[in-house]
Every structure is written in C-alpha cells, then in structure tokens.
Amino acid sequence: MSPRSLPCVLLVCLASASTACGGSVFSSGDQDSGTHDASAVDGPAGDAGGSDGGISEGGDETKPLNPDCPAAVPAAGAACTHENVQCEYGDAWWSVSCDTVMQCQSGVWQSFKPSFEPCSSQPPATNPTPCPATFADVPQGVCSDRGLSCVYPQGECSCQVPLGGPVLIDGGVADWGCVPETGCPFPRPLLGVACNSPGQTCTYEACSYGETCQNGTWQAQEEGCAGAQGQ
C-alpha cells in the first residue's frame, strides 16, 4: 500500500499496497500508533512514537467483522438486509484488491470491486536499504529516491512527486509523504470491521483509496485529486 504519485481519478481503488519494513515483527497492539505525512500533514517527522519494526499481518482492526457481515463469504444473489454495507474476506491488509469484497445492494449480496488495479503481491519482509531506519527518521521535504516506499508500524512513507497540479515534463521534484493520517489505524482495517469513530476518514493510498467509519463499520472511501506537480 503505498501513497504512489500516479495521476489519480475519482474512484475507490487499491488499498495501500506496500513493501513491509525491516526489523522485528510488531504485535497487533502496535497498530494504533499515530502516523504523519511528512509533506502535507501537520506535525514534524517523527512526531509519532512506537517501535519501528516489520509488518507481517494485520492486527485487531482486521477482525472480527461486524455482525452485519456473514461469517463466511455470502453467495452472490443471496438476500441481505443492511443496504450498502461492504464486507471484506481475507487478510490482505496491504491491498483490498487481493481480498474478496461483497456489498449489500438492492437486498442481495453482490461482488464489490473497490479497485481498478490488480492485486499486489504480499510485501517482502524488509524495507529497501535506502529507507530511513525508523519512522521517526523519515525527513520532511525533498528526497532523491523517487518511488521508494518504506513501511513502519505507524504507517507507510514514500518518496514521490506531490499530487495536486499539472504533470510537468521533467517529472517534478519528489517529497516525502506518509499515510494514513495521525490517529488512524494501521495496518488498514478490513472493510466491514467494527469502528467507534463515526465520520473518521483515513487515507491508505494517496489520492486514490481511503476508508471511513460509517454506520459502525469501516467502508471504502472515494478519494481523488489532480495529477502530479513539480515545485
């Protein structure tokens, strides 16, 4: 899951496909650590605490599903009662495209495709060598390793050209940016998992995919912005 700086369209798409980081694997209790966006979100890099280790699986936010969701994947066409609720089955915290998602529409379960992008393979166990050692070490401002993505217990940071303007011929200047926002769960909650923060919206893929706490469960959130820009 990464905040890739690709031209974005207003759609619900790939959830935070990522490369996992190096170090020890963190426990499910670490996932609620706050995150920051070193290029756009208030607060300096390193303002979130917590240890920096690898990610191998989602924590408590990935299960169990809300009672509105059947325990097993419902058959397409089977009757449902909670209109528009989305339920995700699987454990691909790094990419919603890798899991099965069903949505209750017009009184029946239908397959829901929150992404027009293919499933990303499971992330490797370690961050690339150029990644800062810890989340607190991720700097603000310009970076040179364009496309580099680094995952920590607090979130994912990438060296990308900022989004929000016209695409420049020279590609623009890359900056560090991190997702999700401070206070959002990480790894990404599965769709249909219960939540208790009504209206909270969390970005898991910059300018493309997020999730919002709606009617007591995490649901896919449309996000969009203009293409990449230089500085």
matplotlib code that plots the C-alpha trace (Angstrom):
import matplotlib.pyplot as plt

x = [0.0, 1.7, 1.0, 2.1, 2.2, 0.3, -2.3, -5.4, -9.1, -12.0, -12.5, -12.2, -9.0, -6.1, -5.7, -2.3, -0.3, 3.1, 6.5, 6.9, 9.8, 12.8, 13.4, 11.3, 7.6, 5.3, 2.4, -1.3, -1.3, 1.2, -1.1, -2.9, 0.2, -0.3, 1.2, 2.2, 2.5, 6.0, 4.9, 1.3, 0.0, 0.6, 3.4, 7.1, 8.5, 9.0, 6.1, 4.6, 6.0, 6.2, 8.8, 9.7, 9.6, 8.2, 4.7, 3.6, -0.1, -2.9, -3.9, -7.2, -8.6, -8.7, -11.1, -13.8, -16.3, -19.3, -22.4, -23.9, -21.3, -21.8, -19.1, -18.3, -18.3, -22.0, -23.1, -23.8, -27.5, -28.2, -30.5, -29.1, -30.7, -28.2, -28.1, -24.7, -22.7, -19.3, -17.7, -14.1, -12.9, -9.2, -6.2, -4.5, -4.0, -1.7, -4.2, -8.0, -7.8, -6.3, -9.4, -13.0, -15.4, -19.2, -21.7, -25.4, -27.1, -30.9, -31.4, -28.9, -25.1, -23.1, -19.3, -17.8, -14.7, -13.1, -10.1, -9.4, -5.9, -4.7, -3.9, -0.4, 1.7, 2.4, 5.2, 8.7, 9.8, 12.2, 12.4, 14.8, 18.2, 17.7, 14.7, 15.2, 15.8, 12.7, 9.5, 10.9, 13.9, 11.7, 12.6, 10.4, 10.9, 12.7, 14.0, 16.1, 15.0, 11.8, 9.4, 11.0, 8.3, 9.0, 6.6, 6.7, 4.3, 3.0, 2.4, 3.9, 6.1, 7.1, 9.4, 7.0, 6.2, 3.4, -0.1, -2.5, -1.4, -0.4, 2.2, 5.5, 7.7, 10.7, 8.6, 8.7, 10.5, 9.8, 9.0, 8.5, 4.8, 3.2, -0.2, -2.5, -3.3, -2.4, -4.9, -5.9, -5.4, -2.6, -2.4, -5.6, -8.8, -10.7, -14.0, -16.8, -14.7, -16.5, -15.3, -16.2, -15.1, -18.1, -17.0, -13.3, -11.7, -8.2, -6.1, -4.4, -3.4, -2.7, -5.3, -7.0, -8.1, -9.2, -11.7, -14.3, -16.0, -19.7, -22.6, -20.3, -18.0, -15.1, -16.2, -14.4, -14.0, -13.6, -10.7, -9.3, -7.0, -5.3, -2.2, 1.4, 3.0, 6.5, 7.7]
y = [0.0, 3.0, 6.6, 6.4, 9.6, 8.4, 10.6, 9.9, 9.6, 9.8, 6.2, 3.7, 1.9, -0.1, 0.0, 0.9, -1.8, -1.7, -3.1, -4.1, -2.9, -4.4, -5.3, -7.3, -8.0, -5.9, -7.1, -6.3, -3.9, -1.6, -0.8, 2.1, 4.2, 7.6, 8.4, 11.5, 12.9, 14.4, 16.6, 17.6, 16.7, 18.9, 17.9, 17.2, 13.9, 11.7, 13.1, 9.7, 7.3, 3.5, 1.0, 0.6, -3.0, -5.2, -5.9, -9.4, -9.4, -7.1, -6.6, -6.3, -3.9, -6.7, -8.9, -9.7, -8.4, -6.5, -8.7, -7.2, -9.3, -13.0, -15.1, -16.6, -15.1, -14.8, -16.2, -13.6, -13.1, -14.2, -12.0, -9.3, -6.6, -3.8, -1.8, -0.7, -2.4, -3.7, -6.9, -7.9, -11.5, -12.3, -10.9, -8.7, -5.6, -4.3, -4.4, -4.6, -5.8, -9.1, -9.9, -10.8, -7.9, -8.2, -5.4, -5.5, -3.8, -3.9, -6.5, -9.0, -9.6, -8.6, -8.7, -5.2, -4.1, -1.2, -1.1, -0.9, -2.0, -5.6, -7.3, -6.5, -9.4, -9.7, -7.3, -8.6, -8.9, -5.9, -2.3, -1.5, -0.4, 3.4, 3.6, 5.6, 3.2, 4.3, 6.2, 9.0, 9.3, 10.0, 13.6, 16.3, 17.9, 16.9, 13.4, 11.8, 8.1, 8.7, 5.8, 4.5, 3.1, 2.3, 0.7, 1.1, 0.2, 3.7, 3.9, 4.0, 6.7, 7.2, 9.5, 10.8, 13.8, 15.7, 15.4, 18.3, 20.0, 19.5, 16.9, 18.6, 17.4, 17.0, 14.9, 17.5, 17.3, 14.4, 14.9, 12.5, 11.8, 9.3, 7.7, 7.2, 10.4, 10.7, 8.7, 6.3, 2.5, 0.8, -1.7, -0.9, -2.3, -4.8, -3.4, -4.4, -4.4, -2.5, 1.0, 3.5, 6.8, 8.0, 10.1, 9.4, 9.1, 7.5, 7.6, 4.4, 5.3, 8.9, 10.4, 7.1, 5.0, 5.5, 4.2, 5.9, 4.9, 4.8, 3.3, 1.5, -0.2, 0.7, 1.3, 2.2, 5.9, 7.6, 9.9, 11.9, 14.8, 16.3, 14.8, 15.2, 18.6, 20.0, 22.6]
z = [0.0, -0.9, -1.4, -5.0, -7.0, -10.1, -11.9, -9.9, -10.9, -8.5, -7.7, -5.0, -5.7, -4.5, -0.8, 0.3, -1.4, 0.3, 0.9, 4.5, 6.7, 8.3, 11.9, 14.3, 13.5, 15.6, 17.5, 16.8, 19.8, 17.9, 15.0, 16.6, 16.7, 15.0, 11.6, 9.8, 6.3, 6.1, 3.2, 3.9, 7.3, 10.3, 12.7, 12.1, 11.0, 14.0, 16.0, 16.5, 19.0, 19.0, 17.9, 14.3, 13.1, 10.3, 9.3, 8.6, 9.3, 10.3, 13.9, 15.8, 13.3, 10.7, 12.6, 13.6, 11.0, 12.1, 12.7, 9.5, 7.6, 7.3, 8.9, 5.5, 2.0, 1.1, -2.3, -4.9, -5.1, -1.5, 0.5, 2.7, 4.9, 5.6, 2.3, 1.0, 3.8, 2.5, 3.9, 3.1, 3.4, 3.5, 5.3, 2.7, 4.8, 2.1, -0.7, -0.7, -4.3, -3.0, -0.9, -1.7, -1.0, -1.0, -0.8, 0.0, -2.9, -3.6, -1.0, -2.3, -1.9, -4.9, -5.6, -4.9, -6.7, -4.9, -7.2, -10.9, -10.3, -10.0, -6.7, -5.4, -4.2, -0.5, 0.6, 1.3, 4.9, 4.9, 3.7, 0.9, 2.1, 1.3, 3.7, 6.9, 9.8, 11.7, 11.2, 13.3, 10.9, 7.9, 6.9, 5.6, 2.3, -0.9, -1.5, -4.2, -4.2, -6.2, -5.9, -2.7, -0.3, 3.4, 5.8, 9.6, 12.4, 12.4, 8.6, 5.2, 3.8, 0.1, -1.8, -4.5, -6.6, -4.7, -6.2, -6.9, -10.1, -13.8, -14.7, -15.6, -18.4, -16.1, -13.7, -10.9, -7.5, -5.1, -1.5, 1.5, 2.3, 4.7, 5.2, 7.0, 9.0, 12.6, 14.8, 12.0, 12.5, 10.7, 9.1, 7.1, 8.7, 6.6, 5.2, 7.5, 10.7, 13.5, 14.3, 17.0, 15.5, 13.3, 10.4, 10.7, 7.3, 6.8, 3.6, 2.8, -0.8, -1.5, -3.9, -4.6, -1.7, 1.9, 4.4, 6.5, 9.8, 8.6, 10.5, 12.8, 10.3, 8.1, 4.5, 1.3, 0.7, -2.7, -2.9, -5.8, -6.7, -9.7, -11.3, -10.1, -10.0, -9.6, -7.2]

ax = plt.figure().add_subplot(projection="3d")
ax.plot(x, y, z, "-o")
ax.set_aspect("equal")
plt.show()
